[in-house]
Amino acid sequence: MSPPDPRPFLTSLFRAACSAADPALVLAPFLPPPPKGRTIVVGAGKAASAMALAVEAHWPGPLEGLVVTRRGQALPTKRIEIIEAAHPVPDDLAKEAARRILERVQGLGPDDLVLCLISGGGSALMTLPAEGLTLDDKQAVTRALLRSGAPIQEMNAVRKHLSGIKGGRLAAAAYPAKVVTLAISDVPGDDPAVIASGPTVADPTRFAEAKAILDRYGIVPPDPIRERLEAARDETPKPGDPRLARTEYRLIATPKMALEAAAALAAEAGFNPLILGDALEGEAREVGRVHAGIARSIALHGYPVKAPAVLLSGGETTVTVRGQGRGGRNVEFLLALAIALEDHPGIYAIAGDTDGIDGTEDNAGALIDPTTLARAAARGMVPRAYLENNDAYSFFRELGDLVVTGPTHTNVNDFRAILVQ
């Protein structure tokens, strides 16, 4: 069997990873039986509309509800209302959606069911400022956290303590109704308390931790937020809270499942797949350098796996923004990888966000090959300058190497594949 063309083959691996988390394909087996009473569907995230559509296709009885997804990603549901809002910085529509979702679950009885559809992006898309806070307050802190390089676990610990709906508050409001959460994980470790800031699960973090996180990154919040964190009143529901006794949480798709799907496709094509991990974190450029070292070792020494091989990894890297350029985690990873590889022959790579949007741009990610740096040099481009300016999007756009898929309607976070011939 002749080896596949590397660039389209890497793109096919990315598509296989996304398909493994497609709600239309994976959601139905996780649905609970219909209740005696009403079924109320609520939810938030980049996959929310696709999840709602899948519920409508497979639910045997009456239902109603409301979910919120990213702007431009609504699908044509019939019984579940879809609201589109901004991401990653919340807007008035995110606030209105959260208010209406909270209203939907209040006043229910023990025979009723709340089906909560949660996926990555839900923290921003379902934003309800806690009492005494404004949307402007939350927007300011969100922007600062996004630029700080803080990992998602820390960002969401802060968000939960500024919210009227996150950190278990949604489930508490629905009590005594039964709450079943169907979730697609986009966080390292698949912790339900972190995915979309855990609106239906107990929160182990506290106000003091949220305040310490802001202090650690030198973030000076608006006075109302500082005062709320210092007062430490109205804690989020904790483990053992009786209002959460009738909740269930079901993960329907994870980064591990996406990586395993890509690994199976790589093996079918004659490559030795090696999954480095589904929960890798750290600065994107540093993760890129580490991956370059592993790829070089395979090419030169056949270790830790013999070529032809495909290295696969997932998780959520971070970018500490110091420049003024355009980019995202995945293109920053790839630019650092390309610089470290120095156009090493026979090594190709793709990296992309499985939701189809890397950061805030229009691409899912990008591709590199053994000619990337040479092609850049021929155009007078200096790769390190683009990296230092956090401008990897512009770098790959100039080379024509962006991967543009449009919204995938799922989200199991970053996907990286390095092909070593």
Summary of the structure (lengths in Angstrom):
residues: 421
radius of gyration: 21.8
end to end distance: 14.2
largest distance: 68.5
contacts: 1619
relative contact order: 0.14
helix: 40%
strand: 19%
